[in-house]
Amino acid sequence: MPSNAEIIKETVEQFKKIQRYMLVAKRENAEETYAELKDDYISLKAVLNVLGVNLSELDKIKE
């Protein structure tokens, strides 16, 4: 079973990746893609909050 540190590391990596894709989708006016990515963004943000990760520096989208 992965440790909390491993879970946090993997989730932060996923969160950063989703944010990059969201920013690209927004620039390209890909509204449907952005909406789909936003679902993952919200889920990952919730997990990170539960794990006690401070998102103030990581969260570029701020939604």
NORVENKA-V457584 format. One record per pair of residues at least 4 apart in sequence whose ideal C-beta (glycine too) atoms are under 7 Angstrom apart, sorted by sequence separation. I is the first residue (numbers start at 1). GAP is how many residues later the second one is. D is the distance in Angstrom with one decimal. If there is no record, write none. Layout:
i-><I/I>
gap-><GAP/GAP>
d-><D/D>
This chain:
i-><2/4/5/6/7/8/9/10/11/12/13/14/15/16/17/18/19/20/21/22/23/24/30/31/32/33/34/37/38/39/40/41/42/43/44/45/46/47/55/2/25/48/48/25/26/25/45/22/25/22/21/22/18/22/41/18/19/18/38/18/15/14/15/11/15/11/12/11/23/22/12/19/16/19/8/15/7/8/12/4>
gap-><4/4/4/4/4/4/4/4/4/4/4/4/4/4/4/4/4/4/4/4/4/4/4/4/4/4/4/4/4/4/4/4/4/4/4/4/4/4/4/5/5/5/7/8/8/9/10/12/12/15/16/16/19/19/20/22/22/23/25/26/29/30/30/33/33/36/36/37/37/39/41/41/42/42/43/43/44/45/46/47>
d-><4.0/6.1/6.3/6.3/6.1/6.1/6.5/6.5/6.1/6.4/6.4/6.3/6.5/6.6/6.6/6.2/6.4/6.6/6.1/6.3/6.5/6.2/5.9/6.4/6.6/6.3/6.2/6.0/6.3/6.6/6.1/6.1/6.4/6.6/6.3/6.4/6.5/6.3/4.3/5.4/4.2/4.1/6.0/4.4/5.7/4.1/6.6/6.0/6.1/4.7/5.4/6.7/5.7/6.2/6.4/5.1/6.8/5.0/6.9/6.2/4.5/5.6/6.9/6.0/6.2/5.5/6.9/5.7/7.0/5.8/6.8/5.1/6.9/5.5/5.4/6.5/6.8/6.1/6.7/6.8>
